[in-house]
């Protein structure tokens, strides 16, 4: 076995064998949600590999704070407060600095703020359900939010 990394424009080729099986009779919920046809893999294109470049100038002061970024009259979103944090790394476990992270979530009642949302839970006028932030030089990020409620 070689220790050399395969060359693929800096990206590792997709290893289909590393994914769990989609259908497992012992795992009942996989019966209805598993694919009925074989998976298809397409080669990446230059635009997918190069993509857009973002910087911190597009991030507002409260974009990372979902508790207050949509608030009206200085009020806060309803719900149990959470700090969510993580780290973004590449396939070689190297940190990815200055990476845009965007989050979307339901409110404390389990409802999304979207025109096609059909769930009957109340909307929180102080909670927009979305935010964004950039990773730091170590690939780390964190945002403030509320515990999302269960939704059907």
Buried (B, 14 or more C-beta within 10 A) or exposed (E): EEEEEEEEEEBEEEEEEEEEEEEEEEEEEBEEEEEEEEEEEEEEEEEEEEEEEBEEEEBEEBBBBBBBBBBEEEEBBBBEEBEBEEEBBEEEEEBEEEBBBEBEBBBBBBBBBEEEBEBEBEEBBBBBBBBBBBBBEEBEBEBBBBEBBEEE
